[in-house]
């Protein structure tokens, strides 16, 4: 069973990620953006997600370290949504198997 604090954290991360994408476009809708600025707006949600999970990079938990490696591999091959799904699934499975 998922803990309520974990569920709340996941929901907050999802809302924050969504808002960073939407608010960028809403606040800048009357401005002409260069291609570079548009690219920056596309990666902001990923940066928010990374800032939330970055503390796990220094953990000694082998399941989390393997999940991070899988996530990096997925990120080099897929877009954001499949990468997030793969990372969550791999973390859950590896924690179940290794812990």
Helices and strands as residue ranges (DSSP letters): H 4-27, H 35-53, G 54-58, H 62-75, H 80-98
